[in-house]
Amino acid sequence: MTVKRIILTGGGTAGHVTPNIALIPELQKRGYEIYYIGSKTGIEKELIANFDIPYYGISSGKLRRYFDIKNFTDPFRILKGYAEADKLIRKIQPDVVFSKGGFVTVPVVKAAKRRRVPCVLHESDISPGLANRLCLSSATMICVNFPETLEHLPKEKAFLTGSPIRGELFSGNRLTGLDFCGFTAEKPVILVIGGSLGSVRVNEAVREILPQLLERYQVIHLCGKDKVDESLEGMEGYVQYEYIQKELCDLLDAADIVISRAGANAICELLALHKPNILIPLSREASRGDQILNADSFEKQGFSYVIREEDLTSERLLDAVFEVDEKKRVYRDAMAASNQQNAVIMVADIIDKAAFPAEDDED
């Protein structure tokens, strides 16, 4: 049997790595030898270390729109990374490259084009980040999370797939999650996810309405690093953690409503799990506005209730919880009807099509 080889690339944040990780089992099932190219010191190196996959670190730089002394040295790092990626591609001889985004991917995708290796991109946000925009012209096919993104891409190259979701997220056990928190099965659960660094605004709003929430719900609060409020420890029906790793699938299964930021991967997980949710996207002052666009799209599709951060008050949040609770079935039905339900298979099929177009034509 002919050996099939693929290079995965993506880095800078966990969101540029976890979809790659979600694809690994399916790609291995399809007979691919998998290689990973990331930065020499980025988070991707640590995350991929958990898998038996060759990892290659290359030099990488960042293209900034603001003044920084590194703007004078990073172009040389990017050129060095391009030379390193080109050498690796010649050595590995992949059939296809899959890029999830982040600045480390730019030299990999450009080197792949030079070596005439097909490349599949995945763009998580409605508005592509700068790294992916630089790579679009070199892509054979492009996978996206939102229907709005398709409007700005060539029709023959772009596909609505959603984001590949790690299989373990579907293995959660509600009772295990309740037991982990010391909760009863008699009251519904609200899960609050403020991101790995936590959100001061979201944390404050949730804690202000805790007395009212705890009359009807139990609350799991993932509040972020160094943001645990010790004065609330031991409160019945309320638990708080800086972050959760292996137990997250159980906590998600236990949750009836989720309050979350609007990062693309996070909300795609909520969509895949059919979790009624309230999204509070990062403001434009704190980001490039991609979370606002993501949240607006999910609201338009009937998947989410959205509160802009500048409009967030404890009263508004409490009203939102009650409204989403009343309409849980409506939200679940809308998510169940979405065509973005099997992103791992859809993306893997597109990778196959890009790598072996002649075989696809024969089928």
PyMOL commands that set and color helices and strands:
alter all, ss='L'
color gray80, all
select helices_A, chain A and resi 14-16+18-29+43-48+69-72+74-92+105-114+130-138+147-150+167-171+174-181+200-208+210-216+230-232+248-254+264-273+290-300+309-311+314-326+328-336+343-355+357-362
alter helices_A, ss='H'
color red, helices_A
select strands_A, chain A and resi 4-9+32-39+55-58+96-99+119-123+141-144+158-160+189-193+218-222+238-241+257-260+277-279+304-306
alter strands_A, ss='S'
color yellow, strands_A
deselect
rebuild
show_as cartoon
